[in-house]
Structures are given as C-alpha cells and as structure tokens.
C-alpha cells in the first residue's frame, strides 16, 4: 500500500517537473521577435530565432511580427495647390524596429495599422496639398512619395515602427471631373482636327488653282507655239508654191486646177451649174489650158 502511494507521488512529481520544464522554454521563429514580460513588466527582448528560457508561471512572452507588413490605405480625396481635387490611392510597407516601444505604445498590429492610416492620410494631405496636379500625376511623383515616406517614418518611429516605403498607386481626378476633362480634351482635339482639315482644304485649293493655272499657261503656250509653227509651215508652203510658180507657171496652173477639180468635184457632194466653155473647165477643152477663141458676132 505504501509502495503504491510512493509510486503515485513520483508520477505526480514527474508530471509537475515536465509541466515546469515545458513552461520554462519558448521558441522564437525566424519571422518573429519576442518580448519577455515578468509580472506584466518587460524585462528582455529576443530578436534571434531559436529556443529560449524563462521563469515558468512568472514570465510571459509576447510575440511580435518581424516581417515587412503591408498597410492598405483607403482611397481619399486630396486638394492640390492648384485647387484640383484628386482621388489618391496609396499604400505603405513597414516593420517593427523596436518591439518594446511598439508594445508599450500600440500593443498590436491592428492598432498600428489604424494609427499609421491616420498618419499616412495626414502626410498625403500635407505633401500633395503643396504640389500641383501635374506634379502629382507626372512630373514629381517619385519625389512626393519620398517626402511622404519621410514624414510617416518620422512619426512612426515614436511607436517603434520603421516605414520602409510609401507608394501612390493611383492619383486621378474624380469621376465627374475626369468626364469633364475628357470632354474638354475631346473638344480641343476636334477643334484642332477642324483647323488641320481647313488648312488642308486651303492648301488643296491653292495647289489645284496653281495646277489649273499651269495647265492654262501650258495649253496657251502650246497653242501659240502650234500657231507659230503652222504659220511658218504655211509661209514655207506659199514660198514653195511661189518658187514653183516662178519656175513653170503653166505646170503650176495645171496642178492648181487639178487640186480645184479634186476638191470641187467630189462624188455625190457637188453640183455645179457652169457653162462648159467657162474658164474653170479650160483643161477639159484644151490640155494646154488655153482659153477658147472668142468669135466676133456677125
């Protein structure tokens, strides 16, 4: 009976020793850092991963994330320095650099997200409120994000937080303003297109008028040159005729009469009422073309 009592006591002691031994160790993973609390007061910070020891039932352990955390900021409207309203969608990345300060000031990642959201919104309004719409959207966006990160990091350091990066994902006009800007841009493009089209039509008319003038001048010059050449040809022809007439007047008269017969006596196109002994038919009456003798009336 006594042996059974001692055996039970040993089992209980062994169980208590196992519980105490298990309670005196804790494991810190690579993506964690730990804060050891003794009766609620922090006494030690563990940043290296591995097996660590603590006093059981007296010390407690709070695990804090060691990774880079994301902060998604809801879209908000910001008024730029040129009074343009912008819808800004930004996000930040941060990590907990001082676990003790973080635990004493915020205590949890959820509280950190809430506090950093307010800080980020304030920094966005301050920095973007000093810039113009063009600077935010295009010219100085990288510089503005750097300034916002510096301000958020400066305030976040009071809570043991290091802000790694701040990015503006989107910065646009509100939907109503975007539609108005789009319509104004469309109107300007249509006006520019109309001006270009009008300039093209004017240039086309100028080119067409110049082409018509060049055609008229070319035709006139060609006509003038043709008349000149034709006149020179007629003069040459008349000169040849004159020279031929001077060389053999009788042959030339015969040749001209033959041409007159050919032109005047076309088949089915000519009717002449002439006397057979007229001068026109003198070569019909005499091959030499002599006029018939006139008999004196008795």
C-alpha positions, 0 to 999 in steps of 0.5 A: 500500500505504501509502495503504491502511494510512493509510486503515485507521488513520483508520477505526480512529481514527474508530471509537475517537473515536465509541466515546469520544464515545458513552461520554462522554454519558448521558441522564437521563429525566424519571422518573429521577435519576442518580448519577455514580460515578468509580472506584466513588466518587460524585462528582455527582448529576443530578436534571434530565432531559436529556443529560449528560457524563462521563469515558468508561471512568472514570465510571459512572452509576447510575440511580435511580427518581424516581417515587412507588413503591408498597410492598405490605405483607403482611397481619399480625396486630396486638394492640390495647390492648384485647387484640383481635387484628386482621388489618391490611392496609396499604400505603405510597407513597414516593420517593427524596429523596436518591439518594446516601444511598439508594445508599450505604445500600440500593443498590436498590429491592428492598432498600428495599422489604424494609427499609421492610416491616420498618419499616412492620410495626414502626410498625403494631405500635407505633401500633395496639398503643396504640389500641383496636379501635374506634379502629382500625376507626372512630373514629381511623383517619385519625389512626393512619395519620398517626402511622404515616406519621410514624414510617416517614418518620422512619426512612426518611429515614436511607436517603434515602427520603421516605414520602409516605403510609401507608394501612390498607386493611383492619383486621378481626378474624380469621376465627374471631373475626369468626364469633364476633362475628357470632354474638354480634351475631346473638344480641343482635339476636334477643334484642332482636327477642324483647323488641320482639315481647313488648312488642308482644304486651303492648301488643296485649293491653292495647289489645284488653282496653281495646277489649273493655272499651269495647265492654262499657261501650258495649253496657251503656250502650246497653242501659240507655239502650234500657231507659230509653227503652222504659220511658218509651215504655211509661209514655207508652203506659199514660198514653195508654191511661189518658187514653183510658180516662178519656175513653170507657171503653166505646170503650176496652173495645171496642178492648181486646177487639178487640186480645184477639180479634186476638191470641187468635184467630189462624188455625190457632194457637188453640183455645179451649174457652169457653162462648159466653155467657162474658164474653170473647165479650160483643161477639159477643152484644151490640155494646154489650158488655153482659153477658147477663141472668142468669135466676133458676132456677125 
